[in-house]
Amino acid sequence: MSGITQDLASLLSTVTRPGDFYAYGKTEWLAPRLEVKDVGTVALPLLGVQAEQLIAVAQRAPYGRGSKTIVDANVRRTWQIAPDAVSLSGKHWSSTLERIVALAAEALGVSEPVTAELYKLLIYDTGSFFVSHRDTEKSPGMFATLVLALPSQSTGGELIVRHKEREVRLDLASDEFSEITYAAFYADCVHEVLPVTQGYRATLVYNLIRKGKGDVPKPPGYDGETTQAALLLSQWAHGKASPDPDTPVKVIYPLEHAYSPAELDFAKLKGVDAAVAGVLKTAAEQAECDLHLALISIEESGSAEHTGSYRRRRSRYSDDDDDSGEFMVGEVFDRSETLTKWCRPDGQPTTLGAIEIEDGEVSPPDALEDMEPDEEHFHEATGNEGASFERTYHRAALVLWPRSRRLAVLNQAGQRATLPYLESLAARWTNEGATPGSKIWAEAHELSGHMLATWNDDHWYELEDDDQDYDDEDSDIDGDDNAEVDDDVGDALDDARGKRRSAIARLLMALAELGDKVRIEQAFDLLTGRRGQDTADLDPIVAAAVVFPLERGAQLIEKVVVAQAGTAVSSCCGLLATAVAGPFASAPKLLATAARRLLAALPGDPARPSVDQWGRPEHVRPGAAAVTDLIGLTEAIDPTLAAQLSEHVLAWPQTYDIDDAVVPAVKQLMPSAGTKPGPVMKRLHAACLAHLEARAAEPLDAPKDWSRPSGITCTCVHCKTLAGFLANSAMEVWTLKAAEAIRRHVEYEIRSARADVDCRTERKGSPHGLVCKKNLASYERRVVQRKQDLADITFLNASNA
């Protein structure tokens, strides 16, 4: 069964006649010499004093009512000067007028020769207007009117043109001396000129006349195609076109003509493109769809193959010689397709950013095949890398989506677009009274559903600098009834983003503010797939959990701990500690099950290491901070768990190093003077004190000869010689003459074993020598350690007093 992309393409292919009922644009020109009888030469842009002079010699412009010609300022207030009193000359004027006439004729869909006959010079002062009317055919072969708005300092006076059910509003104001604004429309179109609100304006009005014989051209009519397109889009928008679950969220219709980014404008579309856009503008409005013009950008890269020819050629993509004739495209490794440079039919600005093109959205499906690249660059092989290529394609397209699915389209732009918008919705909902079931809440609920269904947690770190591209002022996404976020809310959002929270944490914060329990449950499912949380993420996770009753919140936190404890002990400990110190302070035992699951996952026997996310064994050694948090956490939740923890820590000293982890933790957790430690702290305190006192009792004498402890584990011939040197009580210096690789290996073994040896390279002879000289490093380390041990013993004894 064919889908919307194929059906729409088939329908639009019947729109074969280019053009529309109106033409509009601005074009550069060299101003002609404009002379008016009894006034003389008129300067451009039009000056107020000369406008008054023109009005002084002009007549009130009449209008026709049946066979009568009437002057009535309530219907038409403007001034006219007859064509025989107007002279236009200059070296470039003739060619300029011909070019404007050609542009207008093409936009109107007229391919036969057309001439322009000056009808009148009109002058508008402030307040001038002309109510809705139709032009009469003033000359044989006349089919349209052309208006040239001369440069002037004025505002208002927009030209409104209507044809059947369509209407356009054209701004004729321009004070740019080097540019002229033109508008043309078929003679049977109803049109009006709105009041000029400030200044003066002068327009040259021409009759456009067909030179050939036969019927006078009429406005292109695509009523049948428009009706069919509206029905097709309506079925798609409301899910009636097909039960196919792969129906696209948006439809992308590439245009025939080439347009630069500066030319992307509905008013500048050419030929059939303009006709198709006209059909879709009306059909989309009837079907409650949004229509945009955008630039398709495709980037490809991959391998290149040498052609065997060293002939140089000139690239068609640049003016420089290149070597691209030596290569041909091999395999494409990467390809991206995005839509950018968005334009609305009404010409209003849009802040839509880059949105990816999804599979099945292009109409017709093969429209992007066999395109010629706009740029193509080849790179010769370097090192281990083979030859490669990069190329880009650009093409304009009309893009449609149902208004009911606009949030799904926004979601295609990724978290850079959706996260700040969701945050703004949450903030606005709170500011407006947090009304349950409000339109804002429903919109946030729908958007977060799209986000969670397509969540990708791999690239959250790319969000930090891009949030400003999408905000709640984007009328294309928000709708016209959305208010701005006030300064306080905006500052709060900026502050939250400044904490470098991950995307999932920002999502949870917004959902917690909205109190959206359904989405919070779904977000917690995502958390279970992560390897842990950053410290800045802990508060949002707990805040989201306690949107529920505490019993359910504890279950959600437990769910995260169970999933992550094996790979992120410190993170899970921090999560539980944040909960205990915050909303669970009055009911810490609710977290006992989660704490128990955490203890069960703690690393222990180094002979049975855990595995990382790739299944590789790894020996995790929690540090002082983790041990401190674990002790404080378990004591707060359940003293029984704290006792289990202390026994576990002391049972595996290779995992929980007593000097690096246990002693610092006990020192930090010892109660202040006047209070007694609990059973768990007493047990750990005694173990630390016994360890320190035993080591402090060991002899501390400086070496009496040159023998030094070895610790060298390598058994190669050079390292065996090194071990013998360390054991030799009479030998202070040893020089190893060997190749650089061997010298590096031996020096590495010395550093790894922390052997009492200083090394330097002697660059005499070949090969160079590694000079190894014994030192007192081990003894000096023991001296420092003894000093620290004595200080720790004093501290622990004083704390236990």
C-alpha positions in Angstrom: 0.0 0.0 0.0 1.4 3.4 -1.0 2.0 5.9 1.8 1.7 9.7 2.3 5.1 10.4 0.7 4.3 8.6 -2.5 0.7 9.7 -2.7 1.5 13.3 -2.2 4.4 13.2 -4.7 2.0 11.7 -7.3 -0.6 14.4 -6.7 1.9 17.3 -6.8 3.4 15.9 -10.0 0.2 17.0 -11.8 0.9 20.7 -10.9 2.7 21.3 -14.2 2.0 25.0 -14.9 4.2 27.2 -12.9 3.2 30.5 -11.3 0.7 31.9 -8.8 -2.0 34.6 -8.8 0.6 37.2 -7.6 4.3 38.0 -7.8 6.3 39.9 -5.3 10.0 40.7 -4.7 12.8 43.1 -4.3 15.5 43.6 -6.8 18.6 45.7 -7.1 18.5 48.5 -9.7 20.2 51.6 -10.9 17.6 54.4 -10.3 16.4 56.0 -13.6 16.0 59.7 -14.2 12.4 60.4 -13.2 10.9 63.7 -14.5 7.4 64.9 -14.0 5.8 67.8 -15.9 5.7 71.1 -13.9 7.8 69.5 -11.2 11.1 68.6 -12.9 13.5 65.8 -11.8 12.4 63.8 -8.8 15.0 62.6 -6.4 15.0 59.1 -5.0 14.4 58.1 -2.3 11.4 60.3 -2.5 11.7 63.4 -0.3 8.7 64.9 1.5 9.1 68.3 -0.1 9.0 66.8 -3.6 6.1 64.5 -2.7 4.2 67.7 -1.9 5.2 69.2 -5.2 3.9 66.1 -7.0 0.6 66.2 -5.1 0.3 69.9 -6.1 0.2 69.0 -9.8 -1.7 65.7 -9.4 -5.4 64.9 -9.4 -7.4 62.9 -6.9 -7.5 59.4 -8.1 -11.0 58.1 -9.1 -12.3 54.6 -9.0 -14.8 52.9 -11.3 -18.3 51.9 -10.3 -20.0 50.1 -13.2 -19.8 52.5 -16.2 -19.2 55.5 -13.9 -15.9 57.1 -12.7 -16.2 58.5 -9.2 -13.9 60.5 -6.9 -14.7 59.6 -3.3 -12.0 60.0 -0.6 -13.9 57.5 1.6 -13.2 54.8 -1.0 -9.9 55.8 -2.5 -7.6 58.5 -1.1 -4.6 58.9 -3.3 -3.2 61.1 -6.0 -2.5 60.3 -9.6 -0.4 61.7 -12.4 -1.1 60.7 -16.0 1.6 58.7 -17.9 2.1 61.5 -20.5 3.3 63.8 -17.7 5.9 61.2 -16.5 9.3 60.6 -18.2 11.6 57.7 -17.2 15.0 57.6 -18.8 18.5 56.5 -18.1 21.1 54.1 -19.5 19.9 51.1 -17.6 16.2 51.8 -17.1 15.0 49.9 -20.2 16.8 46.7 -19.2 15.8 47.1 -15.5 12.1 47.3 -16.4 12.5 44.3 -18.8 14.1 42.2 -16.0 11.3 43.1 -13.5 8.6 42.3 -16.1 10.3 38.9 -16.8 10.5 38.1 -13.0 6.8 39.0 -12.6 5.7 37.1 -15.7 7.6 34.0 -14.5 6.1 34.2 -11.1 2.6 34.6 -12.6 3.2 31.5 -14.8 3.2 33.3 -18.1 5.8 32.0 -20.5 4.9 34.1 -23.6 6.3 37.6 -24.3 4.9 40.3 -22.0 5.2 44.1 -22.2 4.6 46.7 -19.6 2.6 49.9 -20.4 2.8 52.7 -17.9 -0.7 53.5 -16.6 -0.2 56.1 -13.8 2.2 57.5 -11.2 0.4 57.3 -7.8 1.4 59.4 -4.8 0.3 58.4 -1.3 0.6 60.7 1.7 -0.1 59.8 5.3 -3.5 58.3 5.6 -3.9 57.4 1.9 -5.6 54.1 1.0 -7.7 52.3 -1.5 -10.5 49.9 -0.4 -11.0 46.4 -2.0 -11.6 46.5 -5.8 -10.7 44.8 -9.0 -8.8 46.4 -11.9 -10.5 46.8 -15.2 -8.7 45.7 -18.4 -7.6 49.0 -19.7 -5.8 47.9 -22.9 -6.2 45.0 -25.3 -4.3 42.0 -24.1 -3.9 43.3 -20.5 -4.0 40.4 -18.0 -2.3 41.8 -14.9 -1.1 44.9 -13.0 2.5 45.6 -12.1 3.3 48.0 -9.2 6.8 49.4 -8.7 7.2 51.0 -5.3 9.8 53.7 -5.6 12.2 54.0 -2.6 10.8 56.4 0.1 10.7 56.8 3.8 7.3 55.5 4.7 5.5 52.9 6.7 2.2 51.1 6.3 0.4 51.0 2.9 0.6 47.2 2.5 -0.9 45.7 -0.6 -3.4 42.9 0.1 -4.3 40.7 -2.8 -7.1 38.0 -2.8 -7.8 35.2 -5.2 -10.6 32.7 -4.4 -9.9 31.5 -0.8 -6.3 32.8 -0.6 -4.9 36.1 0.5 -1.4 37.6 0.6 -0.2 40.8 2.3 2.7 42.4 0.6 4.9 45.1 2.2 5.9 47.7 -0.4 7.9 49.9 2.0 11.6 50.4 1.2 14.0 53.3 1.8 17.0 51.5 0.2 18.1 53.6 -2.7 19.7 50.6 -4.6 16.6 48.4 -4.3 13.1 48.5 -5.7 10.1 46.6 -4.5 7.7 45.1 -7.1 4.3 43.4 -7.0 2.1 42.0 -9.8 -1.3 40.3 -9.7 -3.9 39.2 -12.2 -6.5 41.7 -13.2 -9.4 39.7 -11.8 -7.9 39.6 -8.3 -9.5 41.6 -5.6 -6.9 43.9 -3.9 -6.7 46.8 -1.6 -4.1 49.2 -0.3 -4.0 49.7 3.5 -3.5 53.3 4.9 0.0 54.7 4.8 0.8 55.3 8.4 3.8 57.6 8.0 5.6 59.5 5.2 5.0 59.5 1.5 5.1 56.9 -1.1 5.2 56.9 -4.9 4.3 53.9 -7.1 4.5 53.4 -10.9 1.6 51.3 -12.0 1.9 49.4 -15.3 -0.5 47.3 -17.3 1.0 43.9 -18.2 0.0 43.0 -21.7 0.4 39.8 -23.6 1.9 40.3 -27.0 0.6 37.1 -28.7 -2.9 36.3 -29.8 -5.4 34.0 -28.2 -7.0 33.9 -24.7 -5.7 36.3 -22.1 -3.7 34.4 -19.4 -5.7 33.7 -16.2 -4.4 32.9 -12.7 -3.2 29.4 -12.4 -6.0 27.3 -10.9 -5.3 24.2 -8.9 -8.6 23.9 -7.1 -8.8 20.2 -7.8 -5.2 19.5 -6.7 -5.6 21.7 -3.7 -8.8 19.8 -2.6 -7.2 16.5 -3.1 -4.0 17.6 -1.3 -6.1 18.9 1.7 -8.0 15.5 1.9 -4.7 13.6 1.7 -3.0 15.7 4.4 -6.1 15.6 6.6 -6.2 11.8 6.4 -2.5 11.7 7.3 -2.8 14.2 10.1 -5.7 12.3 11.7 -4.2 8.9 11.1 -6.8 7.8 8.6 -4.7 7.4 5.5 -3.1 4.0 6.4 -2.8 1.7 9.4 0.9 1.5 8.6 2.8 2.2 11.9 5.7 3.6 9.9 3.7 6.6 8.7 6.2 9.5 9.0 5.9 12.3 11.5 6.8 14.9 8.8 6.9 14.9 5.0 9.8 16.5 3.0 9.1 17.5 -0.6 12.4 18.5 -2.4 12.0 21.3 -4.9 13.1 21.3 -8.5 15.1 24.6 -8.6 18.4 25.3 -6.8 18.3 28.0 -4.1 21.1 29.5 -2.1 20.4 30.0 1.7 19.9 33.7 1.0 17.2 32.8 -1.5 15.1 30.6 0.8 11.9 32.5 0.9 8.4 31.6 -0.3 8.3 34.8 -2.2 11.4 33.8 -4.2 10.3 30.4 -5.3 10.5 29.8 -9.1 8.2 28.2 -11.6 6.6 24.9 -10.6 8.1 25.2 -7.1 6.0 28.4 -6.5 2.9 26.6 -7.9 3.4 23.6 -5.6 4.0 25.9 -2.6 0.8 27.7 -3.4 -1.2 24.4 -3.5 0.4 23.2 -0.2 -0.1 26.5 1.6 -3.9 26.3 1.1 -4.1 22.6 1.6 -2.0 22.6 4.7 -4.1 25.2 6.3 -7.3 23.3 5.6 -5.8 20.1 6.9 -4.4 21.7 10.1 -0.8 21.1 9.1 2.2 23.4 9.3 4.2 24.2 6.2 7.8 25.4 6.1 10.5 25.9 3.6 13.9 24.5 4.6 17.3 23.6 3.3 18.2 19.9 3.1 21.9 19.5 4.1 23.5 16.1 3.5 27.1 15.3 4.6 28.9 12.2 3.6 32.4 10.9 4.3 34.2 7.6 3.7 37.1 5.9 1.8 38.4 7.0 -1.5 40.3 4.9 -4.1 43.1 6.1 -6.3 42.3 6.0 -10.0 45.9 5.4 -11.1 45.9 8.7 -13.0 47.9 11.7 -11.9 46.2 14.1 -14.2 45.2 17.2 -12.5 41.8 18.8 -13.2 39.9 21.8 -12.2 37.2 21.2 -9.6 33.7 22.2 -10.5 33.3 23.2 -6.9 36.0 25.8 -6.7 38.3 28.0 -8.7 41.4 26.3 -7.6 43.2 23.3 -9.1 42.9 20.2 -7.0 43.9 16.5 -7.2 40.3 15.2 -7.1 40.8 13.8 -10.6 43.3 11.3 -9.0 40.6 9.7 -6.8 37.1 8.3 -6.9 34.6 7.7 -4.1 34.9 4.3 -2.4 32.7 3.3 0.5 30.5 5.8 2.4 31.1 5.4 6.2 29.1 8.3 7.6 26.1 10.1 6.3 23.9 12.7 7.9 20.7 14.4 6.6 19.3 17.5 8.4 16.9 20.3 7.7 18.1 23.9 8.5 17.4 27.5 7.4 13.7 27.3 8.2 11.2 29.8 6.6 7.5 30.3 7.2 4.9 31.1 4.5 4.1 34.4 6.2 7.7 35.5 6.2 7.8 35.7 10.0 11.1 34.7 11.7 11.5 31.2 13.1 14.1 29.9 15.6 13.8 26.2 14.6 17.2 24.6 14.6 18.6 21.6 12.8 16.2 18.7 12.6 17.2 15.3 11.3 15.5 13.6 8.3 14.1 10.3 9.4 13.6 7.2 7.2 10.5 7.3 5.1 9.9 11.1 5.2 11.1 12.2 1.8 8.5 12.6 -1.0 8.8 10.8 -3.3 11.1 8.3 -1.5 13.8 8.4 -4.2 13.9 12.2 -4.5 17.4 12.5 -2.9 19.0 9.8 -5.0 21.5 10.5 -7.8 22.1 14.1 -6.5 25.2 15.9 -7.6 27.3 17.1 -4.6 27.8 20.8 -4.1 31.2 20.3 -2.6 33.6 17.3 -2.8 37.0 17.0 -1.3 39.5 14.1 -1.4 42.4 13.6 1.1 45.5 11.5 0.3 46.5 8.6 2.4 48.6 9.6 5.5 50.3 7.1 7.8 48.1 4.1 8.5 45.0 6.0 7.1 43.9 5.4 3.6 42.6 8.0 1.2 39.3 9.5 2.2 36.6 11.9 0.9 34.1 14.4 2.2 31.2 15.8 0.3 28.0 17.9 0.9 24.7 18.3 -0.8 22.1 21.1 -0.4 18.6 21.2 -1.7 15.5 23.3 -0.8 12.4 21.5 0.3 8.9 22.1 1.5 8.3 20.4 4.9 4.9 19.5 6.3 3.7 18.1 9.6 0.3 17.9 11.4 -0.1 20.5 14.0 -1.1 17.8 16.4 2.3 16.2 16.0 4.4 19.3 16.3 6.0 18.1 19.5 7.0 14.9 17.9 8.8 17.0 15.2 10.5 19.1 17.9 11.6 15.8 19.5 13.4 14.9 16.3 15.7 17.9 16.9 17.0 16.1 20.0 17.6 17.0 23.6 19.1 20.4 22.7 15.7 21.5 21.6 13.4 19.5 23.9 15.1 19.8 27.3 15.0 23.6 27.5 11.5 23.7 26.1 10.3 21.2 28.6 12.0 23.2 31.4 10.3 26.3 30.2 6.9 24.6 30.2 7.4 23.4 33.8 8.4 26.8 34.9 5.4 28.5 33.2 3.0 25.9 34.7 4.3 26.6 38.2 4.2 30.4 37.6 0.6 30.2 36.4 -0.7 28.4 39.4 0.2 24.8 38.8 -3.4 24.0 37.7 -3.9 20.2 37.2 -4.9 19.2 33.7 -4.0 22.6 32.2 -3.0 22.9 28.5 0.6 23.6 29.5 0.8 20.5 31.7 -0.7 18.3 28.9 1.8 19.7 26.4 4.7 19.0 28.8 3.3 15.5 29.4 3.1 14.8 25.6 6.5 16.2 24.9 8.2 14.2 27.7 6.6 11.1 26.4 8.2 11.6 23.0 11.5 12.3 24.6 11.5 9.2 26.8 10.4 7.0 23.8 13.5 8.1 21.9 15.9 8.8 24.7 19.6 8.6 23.9 21.8 9.1 27.0 25.1 8.8 25.1 25.4 12.5 24.1 24.0 14.5 27.0 27.3 16.2 27.5 26.9 18.0 24.1 23.9 20.0 25.5 25.7 22.6 27.6 26.2 25.3 24.9 23.2 24.8 22.8 20.1 25.4 24.9 19.7 28.9 23.7 18.7 27.7 20.2 15.3 26.6 21.5 13.0 28.4 23.9 9.4 29.0 24.6 9.3 32.1 22.3 9.5 29.8 19.3 6.0 30.4 17.8 6.5 27.5 15.4 6.5 25.0 18.2 4.7 26.7 21.1 1.7 28.2 19.4 0.7 31.9 19.6 -1.0 31.7 23.0 2.2 30.9 25.0 3.6 33.5 27.2 7.3 34.3 27.8 9.1 32.8 30.8 9.6 35.7 33.3 13.1 36.8 34.4 13.0 34.9 37.7 12.2 31.7 36.0 14.7 32.3 33.3 17.4 32.9 35.9 16.4 29.7 37.7 16.8 27.7 34.5 20.1 29.3 33.8 21.3 28.4 37.3 20.1 24.8 37.0 22.0 24.4 33.7 25.1 26.0 35.2 25.3 23.0 37.6 26.3 20.8 34.6 23.5 18.3 35.4 23.1 15.5 32.9 20.1 15.4 30.5 18.3 12.7 32.5 18.6 14.8 35.7 17.3 17.9 34.0 14.4 15.8 32.7 13.6 14.5 36.2 13.8 18.0 37.6 11.2 19.2 35.1 9.0 16.2 35.7 9.2 16.6 39.5 8.1 20.3 39.1 5.2 19.1 37.0 4.4 16.2 39.4 4.1 13.9 36.4 4.2 10.5 38.1 3.8 8.5 34.9 6.8 10.1 33.2 8.9 9.9 36.3 8.3 6.1 36.5 9.5 5.9 32.9 12.5 8.1 33.5 13.6 5.8 36.4 13.5 2.9 34.0 16.2 4.8 32.0 18.3 5.4 35.1 18.6 1.7 35.7 20.6 1.5 32.4 23.3 4.0 33.5 26.5 3.2 35.3 26.0 5.8 37.9 25.2 9.5 38.5 27.3 12.6 38.9 27.0 14.4 42.2 24.9 17.2 40.6 22.3 14.6 39.5 21.5 13.2 43.0 19.2 16.0 44.2 17.0 15.8 41.0 16.7 12.0 41.3 15.6 12.2 45.0 13.3 15.2 44.2 11.6 13.1 41.5 11.3 10.1 43.7 9.5 11.9 46.5 6.8 13.2 44.2 5.3 9.8 45.2 4.6 8.8 48.8 7.8 8.0 50.6 7.3 4.2 50.5 7.0 4.3 46.7 9.9 6.8 46.4 12.1 4.4 48.4 11.2 1.6 46.0 12.3 3.8 43.0 15.6 4.6 44.6 16.1 1.0 45.5 15.5 0.1 41.8 18.4 2.4 40.8 20.7 1.1 43.5 20.0 -2.5 42.6 20.8 -1.8 38.9 24.0 0.3 39.6 25.6 -1.0 42.8 27.9 -3.4 41.0 29.5 -0.7 38.9 28.9 2.6 40.8 29.2 2.0 44.6 30.1 5.7 45.4 27.3 7.0 43.2 24.7 4.7 44.9 26.0 5.6 48.3 25.7 9.3 47.4 22.2 8.7 46.2 21.1 7.1 49.5 23.0 9.6 51.6 21.2 12.5 49.7 17.9 10.8 50.4 18.6 10.2 54.1 19.8 13.8 54.6 16.8 15.1 52.8 13.2 13.9 52.5 13.9 10.5 54.2 15.4 12.0 57.3 12.3 11.2 59.3 12.0 7.7 57.9 15.5 6.4 57.0 14.5 2.8 57.6 12.4 2.9 54.4 15.8 2.8 52.6 17.0 -0.2 54.5 16.3 -2.7 51.7 18.2 -0.4 49.2 21.1 -0.2 51.6 21.2 -3.9 52.1 21.3 -4.5 48.4 24.1 -2.0 48.1 26.1 -3.8 50.8 25.5 -7.1 49.0 27.1 -5.6 45.9 30.2 -4.2 47.6 33.5 -5.4 46.2 35.3 -7.8 48.5 37.6 -10.7 47.6 40.2 -9.4 45.0 40.4 -12.9 43.6 36.8 -12.6 42.5 36.7 -9.2 40.8 33.6 -7.6 39.3 33.2 -7.0 35.6 33.0 -3.7 33.8 30.4 -2.8 31.1 32.3 -4.7 28.5 32.5 -7.9 30.6 36.2 -7.4 31.6 37.2 -8.2 35.2 38.1 -5.2 37.3 39.2 -4.8 40.9 37.4 -1.9 42.5 39.1 -0.3 45.5 36.7 2.1 47.3 38.6 5.1 48.7 38.2 7.0 52.0 35.2 9.0 50.7 33.2 5.9 49.8 34.0 4.2 53.1 33.1 7.4 55.0 29.8 7.7 53.1 29.0 4.0 53.6 29.6 4.1 57.4 27.6 7.3 57.9 24.8 6.0 55.6 24.4 2.6 57.2 24.5 4.0 60.8 21.8 6.4 59.9 19.6 3.7 58.3 20.2 0.6 60.5 23.1 0.0 63.0 22.9 -3.7 62.1 23.9 -2.9 58.5 26.7 -0.7 59.8 28.1 -3.6 61.8 28.0 -5.8 58.7 29.8 -3.1 56.8 32.6 -2.8 59.3 33.2 -6.6 59.3 33.2 -6.6 55.5 35.7 -3.7 55.2 38.1 -5.3 57.7 37.8 -8.7 56.1 39.3 -7.5 52.8 42.3 -5.2 53.4 43.5 -5.6 49.8 40.2 -4.0 48.7 39.7 -1.5 51.5 43.2 -0.3 52.2 43.5 0.5 55.8 45.8 3.4 55.3 44.2 5.0 52.2 40.5 4.3 53.1 39.8 3.1 56.6 42.0 5.3 58.8 40.9 8.6 57.0 37.3 7.5 57.2 37.5 6.8 61.0 39.3 10.1 61.6 36.6 12.0 59.8 33.7 10.2 61.5 35.1 10.2 65.1 32.6 12.0 67.4 33.5 15.3 69.0 34.8 15.5 72.5 32.3 14.6 75.2 30.5 12.0 73.1 31.2 8.3 72.8 31.5 6.4 69.5 29.0 3.7 68.7 29.8 -0.1 68.5 30.7 0.1 64.8 33.1 3.0 65.2 34.6 1.3 68.2 35.4 -1.7 66.1 36.9 0.2 63.3 38.7 2.5 65.7 40.4 -0.4 67.5 41.4 -2.0 64.2 43.0 1.2 62.9 44.8 1.8 66.2 46.2 -1.7 66.4 47.5 -1.4 62.8 49.2 1.9 63.4 50.7 0.9 66.7 52.1 -2.3 65.3 53.8 -0.5 62.5 55.1 2.2 64.8 56.7 -0.4 66.9 58.8 -1.8 64.0 62.5 -0.8 64.0 63.4 2.3 62.1 67.1 2.2 61.3 68.9 3.6 58.2 70.6 1.0 55.9 74.1 0.2 57.1 75.3 -1.0 53.6 74.2 -0.7 49.9 71.8 -3.7 49.9 68.2 -2.6 49.0 64.9 -4.4 48.9 64.1 -5.5 45.3 60.4 -6.0 44.5 61.4 -6.5 40.8 58.9 -9.0 39.3 60.3 -9.2 35.7 62.6 -12.2 35.1 64.3 -11.1 31.9 68.1 -11.2 31.9 68.4 -7.5 32.4 66.0 -7.4 35.3 67.7 -10.4 36.9 70.9 -8.4 36.8 69.1 -5.4 38.3 67.8 -7.6 41.2 71.4 -8.8 41.8 72.6 -5.2 41.9 69.9 -4.3 44.5 70.9 -7.3 46.7 74.7 -6.4 46.5 75.7 -4.8 49.7 78.9 -3.4 48.4 77.7 -2.0 45.0 76.3 1.6 44.9 76.2 2.2 41.1 75.4 0.0 38.1 75.5 1.0 34.4 73.4 -0.9 31.9 74.8 -0.5 28.3 71.9 -1.5 26.0 69.5 -0.4 23.3 67.0 2.3 24.1 64.0 -0.1 24.4 65.8 -2.2 26.9 66.9 0.8 29.0 63.3 2.1 29.0 62.0 -1.3 30.1 64.5 -1.5 33.0 63.8 2.0 34.1 60.1 1.3 34.0 60.5 -1.8 36.3 62.5 0.3 38.8 59.7 2.9 39.0 57.0 0.3 39.2 58.8 -1.5 42.1 59.6 1.8 43.8 63.1 0.6 44.1 65.7 2.7 45.9 67.4 3.7 42.7 67.9 7.0 40.8 68.4 6.7 37.0 70.0 8.9 34.4 71.1 8.3 30.8 74.8 8.5 30.0 75.1 9.5 26.3 78.7 8.3 25.7 79.5 5.7 23.3 77.1 3.4 21.6 74.8 2.1 22.9 74.1 4.7 25.6 74.1 3.7 29.2 71.5 3.7 32.0 73.3 4.8 35.2 71.5 3.4 38.3 72.5 4.8 41.7 71.1 3.6 45.0 69.4 6.0 47.4 67.5 6.0 50.7 63.9 6.4 49.3 62.4 3.4 51.2 63.9 4.6 54.5 62.8 8.2 54.0 59.3 7.0 53.2 59.3 5.0 56.4 60.4 8.1 58.3 57.5 10.1 56.9 55.1 7.2 57.6 56.3 6.9 61.2 55.6 10.6 61.8 52.1 10.3 60.3 51.4 7.1 62.3 52.4 8.7 65.6 50.2 11.7 64.8 47.2 9.5 63.9 47.7 7.4 67.0 47.6 10.6 69.1 44.5 11.7 67.4 42.7 8.4 67.7 43.6 8.1 71.4 42.4 11.6 72.1 39.2 11.0 70.2 38.5 7.9 72.2 39.3 9.5 75.6 
